[in-house]
Amino acid sequence: MDGLRHGTQERNRPEQYDELADAWWDPRGPFAMLAWLAAHRATLVPPAPREGALLLDLACGGGLLAPHLRGYRHVGLDLSPTAVRVARAHGVTTVQGDVTRLPFADACADVVVAGEVLEHVAHPAVLLAEAVRVLRPGGTLVLDTIADTRLAKVVSITVAERLPGGPPRGLHDPALLVDRRALVRTCADLGVDLRLRGLRPSAGDYLRWLAGRRDGVRMVATPLTSVLFTGTGSKRAHG
Ligand SMILES: C[S@@+](CC[C@H](N)C(=O)[O-])C[C@H]1O[C@@H](n2cnc3c(N)ncnc32)[C@H](O)[C@@H]1O
């Protein structure tokens, strides 16, 4: 996936997730926005085609998607042993592993989800190839991530890391943000025509959340994909 660069070592430390293990499900903690994103991500997942259809949640973190899924067998994989433990405690069937080497069979999954992880790996094209390999033809790929733009660096890193509900300091490495064109091209080459849409928190909800009058914040779809964005697409039957 040309156009993506390797990360720097000062940010994006994998140990950060273990240090913050108690924060995954804290609605006012440093992962609060991940819970808002998970609720939105679930709206992009199609209804389960049958009871027990398989949804693979790559880099599942603490399993924040779990309460929003209906009819799926929710299997999550994450590198962080503590995240895997937390996700399991919330009903996710978990595997500790690397998103670039999935221990799953070809075409086994009805849905593959990759939420807020493309911007954390040095080789996102490998993650995508693995995600599409394990997806059945006709199955759905759902992802969300941060665009490689100057605006995103300011909004998602400089500003957001200082805001309540925003990511913890140092979570994101600007060198790993995702080139949208390269992403779409890579997915198309793999057999998934990805549709991108922008995403932002509802300003009104955020103010009410700050004032303690809401537990969470709704994420709102927007045409502007230059900061936070989602991607959805089906795997073509024939490549
Ligand atoms: C920002 S969190 C997102 C977690 C979850 N998808 C969510 O949205 O709540 C990024 C997650 O990616 C995981 N991660 C980072 N690199 C990974 C890799 N190579 N393989 C598996 N998990 C990875 C981290 O441990 C962390 O749980």
The ligand as an SDF file (V2000), in Angstrom:
LIG
                    3D

 27 29  0  0  0  0  0  0  0  0999 V2000
   -7.2670    2.2000   19.3550 C   0  0  0  0  0  0  0  0  0  0  0  0
   -7.4380    0.5470   19.8920 S   0  0  0  0  0  0  0  0  0  0  0  0
   -8.9390    0.0410   19.0860 C   0  0  0  0  0  0  0  0  0  0  0  0
   -9.5710   -1.1230   19.7800 C   0  0  0  0  0  0  0  0  0  0  0  0
  -10.9610   -1.5120   19.2700 C   0  0  0  0  0  0  0  0  0  0  0  0
  -10.9390   -1.8780   17.8630 N   0  0  0  0  0  0  0  0  0  0  0  0
  -11.9420   -0.3990   19.5100 C   0  0  0  0  0  0  0  0  0  0  0  0
  -12.2300    0.3520   18.5520 O   0  0  0  0  0  0  0  0  0  0  0  0
  -12.3960   -0.2590   20.6510 O   0  0  0  0  0  0  0  0  0  0  0  0
   -6.2090   -0.2840   18.9190 C   0  0  0  0  0  0  0  0  0  0  0  0
   -6.0860   -1.7530   19.2840 C   0  0  0  0  0  0  0  0  0  0  0  0
   -5.2290   -2.3480   18.3150 O   0  0  0  0  0  0  0  0  0  0  0  0
   -4.4780   -3.3450   18.9660 C   0  0  0  0  0  0  0  0  0  0  0  0
   -3.3490   -3.6410   18.0780 N   0  0  0  0  0  0  0  0  0  0  0  0
   -2.3710   -2.8080   17.6650 C   0  0  0  0  0  0  0  0  0  0  0  0
   -1.5370   -3.4450   16.8170 N   0  0  0  0  0  0  0  0  0  0  0  0
   -2.0120   -4.7080   16.6950 C   0  0  0  0  0  0  0  0  0  0  0  0
   -1.5910   -5.8500   15.9620 C   0  0  0  0  0  0  0  0  0  0  0  0
   -0.5030   -5.8190   15.1750 N   0  0  0  0  0  0  0  0  0  0  0  0
   -2.3070   -6.9850   16.0780 N   0  0  0  0  0  0  0  0  0  0  0  0
   -3.4020   -7.0490   16.8870 C   0  0  0  0  0  0  0  0  0  0  0  0
   -3.8450   -5.9990   17.6010 N   0  0  0  0  0  0  0  0  0  0  0  0
   -3.1640   -4.8450   17.5020 C   0  0  0  0  0  0  0  0  0  0  0  0
   -4.1340   -2.7320   20.3060 C   0  0  0  0  0  0  0  0  0  0  0  0
   -3.7250   -3.6950   21.2570 O   0  0  0  0  0  0  0  0  0  0  0  0
   -5.4550   -2.0490   20.6460 C   0  0  0  0  0  0  0  0  0  0  0  0
   -6.2940   -2.8960   21.3820 O   0  0  0  0  0  0  0  0  0  0  0  0
  1  2  1  0
  2  3  1  0
  2 10  1  0
  3  4  1  0
  4  5  1  0
  5  6  1  0
  5  7  1  0
  7  8  2  0
  7  9  1  0
 10 11  1  0
 11 12  1  0
 11 26  1  0
 12 13  1  0
 13 14  1  0
 13 24  1  0
 14 15  1  0
 14 23  1  0
 15 16  2  0
 16 17  1  0
 17 18  1  0
 17 23  2  0
 18 19  1  0
 18 20  2  0
 20 21  1  0
 21 22  2  0
 22 23  1  0
 24 25  1  0
 24 26  1  0
 26 27  1  0
M  CHG  2   2   1   9  -1
M  END
$$$$
